[in-house]
Amino acid sequence: MESPILVYFAVLMTRQKYYKMPEKTARLKEKLEAFSRLLQIMEDLRAQCPWDRKQTLESLRNLTIEETYELADAILEKNMDEVKEEVGDLMLHMVFYSKIAEEKGAFDIADALHSISEKLIKRHPHIYGDVKVDDAEEVKKNWEQLKLQEGKKSVLQGVPRSLPAMIKAFRMQEKTAQVGFEWDTAEDVWKKVEEEIGELRTVLQQDSDQSRREEEFGDVLFSLINYARFLNVDPETALERVNIKFKQRFEYIEAHAPKDLEKMSLEEMDALWDQAKLLEEK
């Protein structure tokens, strides 16, 4: 029986002028054959490997989260070889989930791929329809409006509960901005940051309980994340870069400390910190 991937390739050939160029045709066929190879390997592993047979959707969940963070690390490090490897690992997980679902009679990989393809076509009417857009921001606004038309009760419905808090705040702000819940200028947002800092100071001076301090501190963080959006800064990436920098500088202190850190003064450690900074600038 002919591979469903290659059958799909034949269908693509009749529909997409882009792939009628010989070099594009050959490369697409290679990509589809590579994906078909992965699907076959998954079949073999699920049938023959004790570890792979044992896995469930739930047992894979934490492993997938770990692989996602490994990909995120590779992206920050700009290590394309690592990015390639981690993309492959995540692709394996997607195929794995689909295979388990197929065994349960829920869906298979073709169903998942058709589903995302139909969604992309529907949510890109400026490509597959007659809608006109001027820029990427308008595309994002249309995307959120289309989601609501599909029956979503809230623009925030698609934000996962388990997202890290900073990323979640950023995504919620992005999504609500698409329906007009947004400050006009960065200066407006900065005024809100200053207002929240003032409220935090007041609470700290009043010796309020811990929950109140956390709430006001959270308001400061939330407003700063919002300000980052207006600066086109990804706050999660920005903070992680600082984390990496801090780790490197502190490890320099540990490596060059003339005595145990507990016996050093802050001034002595700060001098080594400055040395680490100078080395970074060279």
N, C-alpha and C positions, 0 to 999 in steps of 0.2 A: 504494500500500500504506500502511496506517495505521501511524504511528510506534509502535515497540514501547514507547516511554515512555508514550504516551497509552493504549495497551492496558493497560499496567501500572497506570496511573491508574484505569482503569475497574474493574480487579480490586480495587484498594484501596477504591474507593467501596462495593463490595458487602460488604467485610469489616470496615471500621473505622467505628464509629459516630461517632468524633471528627470525621471528615471529612464528615459529613452536614450540618454547619453550613455555610450558604452562604458565609460569609466564609472559612472554612477550606478549603472546596472550591475556591474561586476561587484562593486563594493557592497551594495545592498544585499546581493545574493550571499556574499560572505558573512554579513552580519546575521542574516536570517538562518544560515546554516550553523553559525556559532550558537545561536539561541536554541536551535533544534537539538544541537549536541548536548547542551545543558539540560534540556528537558529529558533526553534519553538517559543521561547520567543519573538524574533524579529518580527516574523509574527504576534503574538498577539498584541504587542505594536503598530506596524504600523497600525493595523486594529482598535484598540480600544482606544488608548491613544491620547488625543488631542494634547499634546506637541510633541509626537513622529511622529504623522501624519503630523505635521506642518513643520518638519525639511526638509532641502534641502542639497545638497552637499555643497553649499556655507555657509549655516548657521552652519554646523558642522565643517568647516575648522578651525576656530579659537579655537574651543573647542578641536579639535584633537591636535593642536599645544600645548595648555595648558597641556593636558594629557601627551604629549611626554616629556615636561619639568618636570612634576611631576615624571615621571619614571626616568628621568635623575637624579633628586634630590635623589630619593630613592636608586639608584645605588651608588651614591657618599657616601651616609650615610650608605651603606652596610646593609640596613634594608630589609631583604628578605620578611618579611610579606608585607611591602609596595610595594616592587617590584612585588610580586604576584598580589596585588590589581591593580596596575597600568597596568600590562600586561593584566589583564582582561578588564580594561577600554578601552585600545587600541584595544583589540580584538573585543569588542563590536562595536567600531567605524568602524572597517573594515567590519564587518557584516552589519552594518547600511548603509555604502556607497554602498555595493553590493546589498542590498535590494532596495535602491532607484534606482540604475542603472537597476535592474531587472524590476522595474515598468515602466521605460522608454523604455524598450526593448533593452537596450544596452548590458548588460551582467549580469550574476548572480555569486554567490559565487563559484559555481563549475567551471565556466569559468575562474575566477581569479586564483583559486587554480591549475587548469590544466595548465594555462599559466605559472605560476611561476615554476611548476614542470618540464615542458618541457624546460624552460630556464635553470634551474639548471642541468638537464641532459645534455643539449647541451654544457654548459659551464664547465662541469666537465668530459672531455673526458678521463682523467686519472682514473676516477672511472667507467664510463659507456662506455669506448672505449679502445683503445690500446695505448694511449699516455702515456709516462713515464715522471714523474717529480721528482725532487730531494728534493724540499722544498716548503714552503709556498710562498716564493717570486716568484718562477717559476709559481706557480698556478696563482698568481695575474697578471703576465705578459701575460700568456695565456688567461686569462679572458679579458684583454683589447684588445688583438689581435682579439679574437673571436667577441667582440662587433663591431669592425671595419668591420669585414667580414660580419656582419649582416646588414651593411648599415649605421652605425653611421658615420657621416662626421668628427667628432672630438672625441678624447679621453675625451675631457672636456664636451661633450654634455650632459652627465648624471649628471652633478653637478647642483643642483637646484639653481636658481637665488636668492631665498629667504633664503638660508642658512645664519646663522650668519657669518660675514666676516672672523673671525679667522678660523672657521671650513671649510669655503669655500676655504681659502688659503691652508690649510693643505691638503684637498682633491684634489685640483688641482695639488699640488706638488706631491702627491702620484701617481696620474694618469699619469702625464707626465713622472715621473721616470720610469714607466713600459715600456715605449717605448724608453728609453735611454737618455731622457733629464734630466740629473742628474749629480751632482758633484761626484768626485771620493771618497773624504774623508771628514770627519767632519772638519778637519783642513782647507780644501778648503772653506767650508761653513763659518767657523768662520772668515776667512780673508775677505769674502764678507760682513759679519756683520760689521766688523771694517771699511771697505770701506764705507758702507752706513752711519755709524755713523759719519765718517769724512765729508761726503757730507752734512749731516744734520747740523753739526756745521758750515760749510762754509755758508750755506744758512741763518742760524740764525745770523751770524756775518754780513751778507750783508743786513740785514733788508729787506728781500724779502717779497713779498705779501703772504697772508694767504694760497692761493692755492698751492704755491710752498712749503711752510712749511709742509702742509698736505701731499703733494706728497713724500717729502723726509722722513717725519716721517713714512709714510706708507711703504716706501722701507725698513726702519729699522725693522719695525714689521714683514714684509714679510720674510726678511732674518733670523730673529730670529725664526720664525715659522719653516722655513726650517732647521735651526740648531737643533731645538727640535726634528724633525723627525730623524735626524742622531743619536740623543741620545736615541731614542726610548721613547721619552716623548710626551704625548699628550698635546699640549699647552693649549687647551680649559680646560681640566681637571686640569692641573697645575694651571692655572689662577683662576679657580673656587675654588680650595682648598685655595688659597691665599685670595680670596674674603671672604670665610667662616672664615678663621683665623682672618682677619682684622675686620670683623663684631663682632666676639666674643670678641676680645681685646678692641675694641672701646666701646662695650656695657658694658664691665667691668669698663672702665673709667667713663662712664655715671653713673653706679650704685654706684661707690665708690668715686665720686668727692665730696670734702668737701664744694664746692660752685658751683655756676653756671659755666658751661664750658666757657662762654664768659668772665668770670672774672679770669679764670686760665691762667697761662703762659704756653707756650709750654713745658717748663722744668717740670712743675708740672704734666701736662698730660702725659709726657713721662715717669715719674717715675711710674705712675699707669700702663702704658703700659708694663713696665718691670716687674711689679708685675704679670700681667696677663700672661706674658711669662713664669715666674717661675712656676705658677700654672699648666700650660700646661705640663711642664716637669716632674711634680710629678706623 
